[in-house]
């Protein structure tokens, strides 16, 4: 993702073609970067820029993992839950989009295109976009999620019932 983000904002190895302000803004959507435009201007090429940002992002991830109440195990559990929620939401949206595609695919026959081939091609493209959006959303959420440990509630002994044991 870092490589793709850098490639979008730094299309060449010439620093005068780079849009570093937009790059910093987009990076903050993934994780709270400490880089400023001035820091990034020190890079000589896009590869160096990518490596610096990737090192910072991985460092942030490791720091975050250490701050979770249960450590790495809790972090993995939170990551799984976030991923499941994102997949569930995005899959439902994808199914709705596939229904729309299915409803209008017969019009491809009028345009002298085989509807089955068009449905397969467009469905495959939509699935690729689904996978990309899942990955993108996952990174955005998992790097910003906060775990709040709720205190354990005291049991309510007023509702307890005692049963005599038969001897």
C-alpha positions as CSV (number, residue, x, y, z in Angstrom):
1,X,0.0,0.0,0.0
2,X,2.8,2.4,0.8
3,X,4.4,1.7,-2.6
4,X,1.1,2.4,-4.3
5,X,0.5,5.6,-2.3
6,X,4.0,6.9,-3.1
7,X,3.6,6.0,-6.8
8,X,0.3,7.9,-7.0
9,X,1.8,11.1,-5.5
10,X,5.4,10.7,-6.9
11,X,4.9,9.5,-10.5
12,X,8.6,9.9,-11.4
13,X,12.0,10.1,-9.8
14,X,12.1,13.8,-10.3
15,X,11.3,15.6,-7.0
16,X,9.7,18.6,-8.9
17,X,6.9,16.2,-10.1
18,X,6.1,15.1,-6.5
19,X,3.0,16.2,-4.6
20,X,4.3,15.8,-1.1
21,X,1.5,17.7,0.7
22,X,-1.1,15.3,-0.7
23,X,1.2,12.4,0.1
24,X,1.4,13.4,3.8
25,X,-2.4,13.9,3.9
26,X,-3.1,10.4,2.4
27,X,-0.5,8.8,4.7
28,X,-2.3,10.2,7.8
29,X,-5.4,8.3,6.6
30,X,-3.4,5.0,7.1
31,X,-1.4,5.9,10.2
32,X,-0.4,9.0,12.1
33,X,2.8,9.8,10.3
34,X,5.4,12.0,11.8
35,X,6.8,13.0,8.4
36,X,6.4,16.6,7.3
37,X,6.7,17.8,3.7
38,X,10.1,19.2,4.6
39,X,11.3,15.8,5.9
40,X,10.1,14.1,2.7
41,X,11.8,16.7,0.5
42,X,15.2,15.4,1.7
43,X,14.6,12.1,-0.3
44,X,16.5,11.9,-3.6
45,X,14.2,9.4,-5.3
46,X,10.9,7.6,-5.0
47,X,12.5,4.4,-3.8
48,X,14.2,6.1,-0.9
49,X,10.9,7.9,-0.1
50,X,9.0,4.6,-0.1
51,X,11.6,2.9,2.1
52,X,11.5,5.7,4.7
53,X,7.7,5.7,4.9
54,X,7.6,2.0,5.1
55,X,10.1,1.9,7.9
56,X,8.1,4.4,9.8
57,X,4.8,2.6,9.2
58,X,6.2,-0.7,10.4
59,X,7.7,0.9,13.4
60,X,4.3,2.5,14.2
61,X,2.7,-0.9,13.9
62,X,5.1,-2.6,16.2
63,X,4.7,0.2,18.8
64,X,0.9,-0.1,18.5
65,X,1.0,-3.8,19.0
66,X,3.0,-3.4,22.2
67,X,0.4,-1.0,23.6
68,X,-2.5,-3.5,23.3
69,X,-3.7,-4.7,26.7
70,X,-3.0,-8.4,25.9
71,X,0.0,-7.8,23.7
72,X,0.3,-9.5,20.3
73,X,-2.5,-12.0,21.0
74,X,-5.0,-9.3,21.6
75,X,-3.7,-7.4,18.5
76,X,-4.2,-10.5,16.3
77,X,-7.8,-11.0,17.7
78,X,-8.6,-7.3,17.0
79,X,-7.2,-7.6,13.5
80,X,-9.2,-10.7,12.8
81,X,-12.4,-9.0,14.0
82,X,-11.8,-5.9,12.0
83,X,-11.1,-7.9,8.9
84,X,-14.2,-10.0,9.3
85,X,-16.4,-6.9,9.7
86,X,-14.8,-5.3,6.6
87,X,-15.2,-8.4,4.5
88,X,-18.8,-8.8,5.6
89,X,-19.7,-5.2,4.7
90,X,-17.8,-5.2,1.4
91,X,-19.2,-8.6,0.4
92,X,-22.7,-7.4,0.9
93,X,-22.1,-4.3,-1.2
94,X,-20.4,-6.5,-3.9
95,X,-23.5,-8.8,-4.1
96,X,-25.8,-5.8,-4.6
97,X,-23.5,-4.5,-7.4
98,X,-23.5,-8.0,-9.0
99,X,-27.3,-7.9,-8.9
100,X,-27.3,-4.6,-10.7
101,X,-24.9,-6.0,-13.3
102,X,-27.1,-9.0,-13.7
103,X,-30.2,-6.9,-14.3
104,X,-28.6,-4.9,-17.1
105,X,-26.3,-7.4,-18.7
106,X,-28.9,-8.3,-21.4
107,X,-28.4,-4.9,-22.9
108,X,-24.9,-6.0,-24.0
109,X,-26.5,-8.3,-26.6
110,X,-28.1,-5.2,-28.2
111,X,-24.6,-3.7,-28.5
112,X,-23.4,-6.9,-30.3
113,X,-21.5,-8.1,-27.3
114,X,-21.9,-11.6,-25.8
115,X,-23.6,-11.0,-22.5
116,X,-22.0,-13.9,-20.8
117,X,-18.5,-12.8,-21.7
118,X,-19.3,-9.2,-20.7
119,X,-20.7,-10.4,-17.3
120,X,-17.6,-12.5,-16.6
121,X,-15.2,-9.7,-17.5
122,X,-17.1,-7.0,-15.6
123,X,-17.7,-9.4,-12.6
124,X,-14.0,-10.2,-12.5
125,X,-13.1,-6.5,-12.5
126,X,-15.6,-5.8,-9.8
127,X,-14.2,-8.7,-7.7
128,X,-10.7,-7.2,-8.1
129,X,-11.9,-3.8,-6.9
130,X,-13.6,-5.6,-4.0
131,X,-10.3,-7.2,-2.9
132,X,-8.5,-3.9,-3.2
133,X,-11.1,-2.1,-1.2
134,X,-11.0,-4.7,1.6
135,X,-7.2,-4.4,1.8
136,X,-7.4,-0.6,1.8
137,X,-10.1,-0.4,4.4
138,X,-8.4,-3.0,6.6
139,X,-5.2,-0.9,6.8
140,X,-7.1,2.3,7.5
141,X,-9.1,0.7,10.3
142,X,-6.5,-1.5,11.9
143,X,-3.9,1.2,12.3
144,X,-6.4,3.5,14.0
145,X,-8.4,1.1,16.1
146,X,-8.3,1.5,19.9
147,X,-8.9,-1.2,22.4
148,X,-10.7,0.0,25.5
149,X,-10.7,-2.5,28.4
150,X,-13.9,-2.5,30.2
151,X,-13.7,-3.1,34.0
152,X,-15.1,-6.4,35.1
153,X,-18.6,-6.0,36.6
154,X,-19.2,-7.2,40.1
155,X,-21.6,-10.1,40.2
156,X,-25.2,-9.4,41.3
157,X,-25.6,-11.8,44.3
158,X,-29.2,-10.5,44.8
159,X,-30.4,-12.7,41.9
160,X,-28.7,-15.8,43.3
161,X,-30.8,-18.8,44.2
162,X,-29.6,-21.5,46.6
163,X,-30.7,-25.1,46.1
164,X,-30.3,-27.7,48.8
165,X,-28.4,-30.7,47.7
166,X,-29.9,-34.1,48.2
167,X,-27.8,-36.4,50.3
